Amino acid sequence: MRNRQRGSHLGLMLLASQVFQMGLDNIPPVTLAVLGLNVYLYLFPAAPLMQTCVSVQQAYWFKDWRRLLLSPLHHADDWHLYFNMLSFLWKGTKLERRLGGPWFLYLLSVFSLITGLVYLALEALLTELTQDQSYSMACAVGFSGVLFALKVVSNHYHPGGVTYVMGFPVSNSYVSWVELVLIHITSPGTSFVGHLAGILVGLLYTAGPLKAVMKTCAGFVTLNGYSSRANAYYHSTGTTGYSSAGGGYSGYRQSPPDYTTTRAASYAGGLTEEEQIEAAIRNSLHDRGQSSQRGAPPPYGFRPFEEATAEDVRLRRLRRFDN
C-alpha cells in the first residue's frame, strides 16, 4: 500500500516489457488476468484515487466499505504499479502452479478483503493507543499488502533457502519482516501498517485458522451448488436424490421385485386364505399318514404340546378311515 500521487507511464512500459520478455504463455491465466485488471484500473480508474483509498475515517466512520474492494486494485503512480505487478508476476506464477487457478483466485479475493480489514483494525488500534487521529485518516491504496501475504504463503510452501536483501543473505522464514522494515526506511511514502497487515494475513493462513475457514466455506458453497443441481435433476426424473433438508445424500432408490409375492400367488392357485389353510392341512395329514404306514419316524422339530396332541387325534382318525 502507498499514499497517493501519480506520475509518468515509464513504469507501465517497463512492466509491459517484463511481461513480454517472460512470455504470455508462461504466465498462468489467473495471474495474467489479475495483472491485466490492475493495469486497466490504473489507466481507467473506477473512481478518483481519493475515493478508492481505504482509511478508518472513510471506510468505518463514513461507512464507505466499497473502498475495501477498490483500494487493492488501484495504484498511486506507474512505479508503484510496476514494482507491485513485477513482484506479483513471480509470486503469482509460482503459487498458481502450486495451488491451481480456482483456489489461487479464491485466495487472492479473500486476501484482498481481509488485508484491508486488518489494516483498518491496526490503524484504529494505533489511534486508540496514541490518541493521534492521523492514523485513522491515513489513506492507502495498492496491492502490496496482498503481496506480503502471498510472500508468507510462498515461503511456507517452499521452505528453506535464503533471499539476498541489499546484498545480505536472509532466511526465507524472516525475509518478510526484514523487507517490511527496509521498505519503510527506504521508501517513507509506503504504508508500514498496510504491509504489516499483509504479513499477519499470510500468517493467519499458514499458521492460523484462515485456511481451514476458507476450505469450510468453499466446501459449503460447493455442496449447496451440487445440492441444487442434484435436486433439479432428480425432481425432473422422479427419483430420489440429495436432500438439503435432510443433510445427506440418499442416492437412487428403486424397490426390488417382490419375488415372494409372485411365488405365493402361484402356489395359492387363486384360492382364498381359508381354502389355502384347509388344503395345507389335508396335504399335511396325507403326507404324515403315508409316513406312518411306512414306519418312518416323525419329522424332527419343536412343536407345542397342544398341536402334537391334535395331530395324533387326526392321525388316528385317518388310520381308522383307511382301514
C-alpha positions in Angstrom: 0.0 0.0 0.0 1.1 3.5 -0.7 0.0 7.1 -0.2 -1.4 8.6 -3.3 0.2 10.5 -6.2 0.5 9.9 -9.9 3.5 10.2 -12.3 4.5 9.2 -15.8 4.0 6.0 -17.7 7.6 4.8 -17.8 7.0 2.2 -15.2 4.0 0.9 -17.2 6.2 0.5 -20.3 8.8 -1.3 -18.3 6.1 -3.7 -16.9 4.9 -4.4 -20.4 8.5 -5.2 -21.4 8.9 -7.6 -18.5 5.6 -9.4 -19.3 6.5 -9.9 -23.0 10.0 -11.0 -22.0 8.6 -13.6 -19.7 6.1 -14.7 -22.4 2.3 -14.6 -22.1 2.2 -18.4 -22.5 4.4 -18.8 -19.4 2.1 -16.8 -17.2 -0.9 -18.7 -15.6 -4.3 -17.4 -16.5 -5.4 -16.1 -13.1 -2.1 -14.3 -12.6 -2.3 -12.7 -16.0 -5.9 -11.7 -15.6 -5.3 -10.0 -12.2 -2.3 -8.2 -13.6 -4.3 -7.0 -16.5 -7.1 -5.8 -14.2 -4.6 -3.8 -12.2 -3.2 -2.2 -15.3 -6.6 -1.5 -16.7 -7.8 0.2 -13.5 -4.6 2.2 -13.4 -5.3 3.5 -16.9 -9.1 3.8 -16.4 -9.7 4.0 -12.6 -13.1 3.1 -11.3 -13.1 6.3 -9.2 -10.6 9.1 -8.4 -7.7 8.0 -6.2 -9.1 9.9 -3.2 -12.3 7.9 -3.5 -10.6 4.5 -3.7 -8.0 4.6 -0.9 -9.0 3.0 2.3 -8.8 4.5 5.8 -10.6 4.2 9.1 -12.2 7.5 8.6 -13.6 6.8 5.1 -14.5 3.1 5.5 -15.6 2.8 9.1 -16.7 6.3 10.1 -18.3 7.2 6.8 -19.4 3.6 6.0 -17.8 3.6 2.6 -17.0 -0.1 2.6 -16.6 -0.4 -1.2 -13.1 1.0 -0.6 -12.0 -2.4 0.7 -12.6 -3.8 -2.8 -11.2 -0.8 -4.7 -8.1 0.0 -2.8 -6.0 -3.1 -3.6 -6.6 -2.7 -7.3 -5.6 0.9 -7.7 -2.1 2.4 -7.5 -0.7 5.8 -6.7 1.6 6.0 -9.8 3.2 3.9 -12.5 6.2 3.0 -10.5 4.0 1.8 -7.7 2.2 -0.3 -10.2 5.4 -1.5 -11.8 7.1 -2.8 -8.6 3.9 -4.4 -7.3 3.0 -6.2 -10.5 6.6 -7.3 -11.1 6.6 -8.9 -7.7 3.1 -10.4 -8.4 4.3 -11.9 -11.6 6.8 -14.0 -9.8 4.7 -14.8 -6.7 1.5 -15.4 -8.6 3.1 -17.7 -11.2 4.7 -19.8 -8.5 1.7 -20.1 -6.3 -0.9 -20.6 -9.0 1.0 -23.5 -10.4 1.2 -24.9 -6.8 -2.4 -24.3 -5.7 -4.3 -24.3 -9.0 -6.2 -21.5 -10.7 -9.5 -21.7 -8.9 -8.0 -21.8 -5.4 -5.5 -19.1 -6.2 -8.3 -16.8 -7.4 -10.2 -17.6 -4.2 -7.1 -16.9 -2.2 -6.5 -13.5 -3.8 -10.1 -12.5 -3.2 -10.0 -13.4 0.4 -6.6 -11.9 1.0 -7.6 -8.6 -0.7 -10.6 -8.2 1.6 -9.1 -9.4 4.9 -5.9 -7.4 4.4 -8.0 -4.3 4.2 -9.9 -5.2 7.3 -6.7 -6.0 9.3 -5.3 -2.7 8.1 -8.3 -0.8 9.5 -8.1 -2.7 12.8 -4.4 -1.9 13.2 -4.9 1.8 12.3 -7.9 2.0 14.8 -5.7 0.4 17.5 -2.9 2.8 16.9 -5.4 5.7 17.1 -6.7 4.4 20.4 -3.2 3.8 21.9 -1.6 7.1 20.8 -4.7 9.3 20.7 -3.5 10.5 17.4 -6.3 10.8 14.8 -3.9 10.9 11.9 -3.7 7.1 12.0 -7.4 6.9 11.3 -7.2 9.4 8.5 -4.2 7.7 6.7 -5.5 6.6 3.3 -3.7 3.9 1.4 -4.0 2.1 -1.9 -2.1 -0.7 -3.7 -1.6 -4.4 -4.0 1.5 -4.6 -1.8 -0.4 -5.7 1.3 -1.7 -8.7 -0.6 1.8 -9.3 -1.9 3.2 -9.5 1.6 0.6 -12.1 2.4 1.4 -14.1 -0.7 5.1 -13.9 0.2 4.4 -15.5 3.6 2.4 -18.3 1.8 5.0 -18.8 -0.8 7.8 -19.2 1.8 5.5 -21.6 3.7 5.1 -23.9 0.6 8.8 -23.5 -0.3 10.6 -23.6 3.0 14.3 -23.3 3.3 16.7 -21.2 1.3 17.8 -17.6 1.6 17.0 -14.3 -0.1 19.6 -11.6 -0.6 18.3 -8.3 0.7 20.7 -5.4 -0.2 23.4 -8.0 -0.6 22.9 -9.7 2.7 21.5 -13.3 2.9 18.3 -13.6 4.9 16.5 -16.8 5.7 13.2 -17.0 3.8 11.5 -17.5 7.2 12.3 -14.0 8.2 12.7 -12.2 4.9 9.1 -10.7 5.0 9.9 -9.0 8.3 13.2 -7.7 7.1 11.6 -6.3 3.9 8.8 -4.7 6.0 11.4 -2.7 7.9 13.6 -1.9 5.0 10.9 -0.7 2.7 9.6 1.5 5.4 13.0 3.0 5.9 14.0 3.4 2.2 10.5 4.5 1.0 8.9 6.7 3.6 5.7 7.1 1.5 4.8 3.5 1.8 2.3 2.2 4.3 4.0 0.3 7.1 0.7 -0.7 8.6 -0.6 -2.0 5.3 2.4 -4.2 4.7 2.2 -5.5 8.3 -1.5 -6.3 7.7 -0.4 -8.4 4.8 2.1 -10.4 6.8 -0.5 -11.0 9.5 -3.0 -12.3 7.0 -0.4 -14.6 5.5 0.3 -16.0 9.0 -3.4 -16.4 9.6 -3.4 -18.6 6.5 -0.3 -20.7 7.1 -0.3 -20.9 10.9 -3.8 -19.8 11.9 -7.4 -20.8 11.2 -7.9 -18.9 7.9 -7.1 -21.8 5.6 -9.5 -24.1 7.4 -12.2 -21.5 7.3 -11.7 -21.0 3.6 -11.9 -24.7 3.0 -15.1 -25.0 5.0 -16.7 -22.1 3.2 -15.6 -23.5 -0.2 -17.0 -26.9 0.7 -20.3 -25.4 1.8 -20.7 -23.4 -1.4 -19.8 -26.5 -3.5 -22.1 -28.7 -1.5 -25.0 -26.3 -1.9 -24.3 -25.9 -5.6 -24.3 -29.7 -6.0 -27.4 -30.0 -3.9 -29.3 -27.6 -6.2 -28.2 -29.3 -9.4 -28.9 -32.8 -8.0 -32.3 -31.9 -6.7 -33.2 -30.3 -10.0 -32.1 -33.4 -11.8 -33.8 -35.9 -9.5 -37.1 -33.9 -9.5 -37.1 -33.9 -13.3 -36.5 -37.7 -13.4 -38.8 -38.5 -10.5 -36.1 -40.3 -8.4 -34.8 -39.5 -5.0 -31.5 -37.6 -4.7 -29.8 -35.2 -2.4 -32.0 -33.6 0.3 -30.6 -30.4 1.6 -33.1 -30.6 4.5 -32.0 -34.0 5.5 -28.4 -33.0 5.2 -27.2 -36.1 3.3 -27.3 -38.0 0.1 -29.9 -40.7 -0.1 -28.9 -42.0 -3.5 -31.0 -43.6 -6.2 -33.5 -46.0 -4.8 -35.7 -48.5 -6.6 -37.7 -51.2 -4.9 -36.5 -54.7 -5.8 -39.0 -57.0 -7.4 -41.2 -58.9 -4.9 -40.4 -62.5 -5.8 -42.1 -63.7 -2.6 -45.4 -62.3 -3.6 -45.1 -63.8 -7.1 -44.3 -67.2 -5.7 -47.1 -67.1 -3.1 -49.6 -66.2 -5.8 -48.5 -69.2 -8.0 -48.8 -71.6 -5.1 -52.2 -70.3 -3.9 -53.8 -71.0 -7.3 -56.4 -68.4 -6.8 -57.8 -69.8 -3.5 -58.9 -67.7 -0.6 -56.9 -67.7 2.6 -59.3 -70.1 4.4 -59.2 -72.5 1.4 -55.4 -72.4 1.4 -55.3 -73.3 5.1 -57.7 -76.3 4.6 -55.7 -77.5 1.6 -52.4 -77.3 3.5 -53.9 -79.3 6.4 -55.2 -82.0 4.1 -51.8 -82.3 2.3 -50.0 -82.4 5.7 -52.3 -85.2 7.0 -51.9 -87.1 3.8 -48.1 -86.9 3.9 -47.9 -87.8 7.6 -50.3 -90.7 7.1 -48.1 -92.2 4.4 -45.0 -91.8 6.6 -46.7 -93.6 9.5 -47.8 -96.5 7.3 -44.2 -97.0 6.1 -42.9 -96.8 9.7 -41.0 -93.6 9.1 -40.0 -91.5 12.2 -42.0 -88.4 12.8 -40.4 -85.2 11.4 -37.9 -83.6 13.8 -38.6 -80.3 15.4 -40.1 -78.5 18.3 -43.9 -78.4 18.4 -46.2 -77.2 21.1 -47.9 -79.9 23.2 -51.4 -78.9 22.1 -50.5 -79.1 18.5 -48.9 -82.5 18.8 -52.0 -83.9 20.6 -54.3 -82.6 17.9 -52.1 -84.2 15.2 -52.2 -87.6 17.0 -56.0 -87.4 17.1 -56.2 -86.6 13.3 -53.8 -89.4 12.5 -55.8 -91.9 14.5 -59.0 -90.9 12.6 -57.2 -91.1 9.3 -56.0 -94.6 10.1 -59.5 -95.7 11.0 -60.8 -94.3 7.8 -58.1 -96.1 5.7 -58.8 -99.4 7.5 
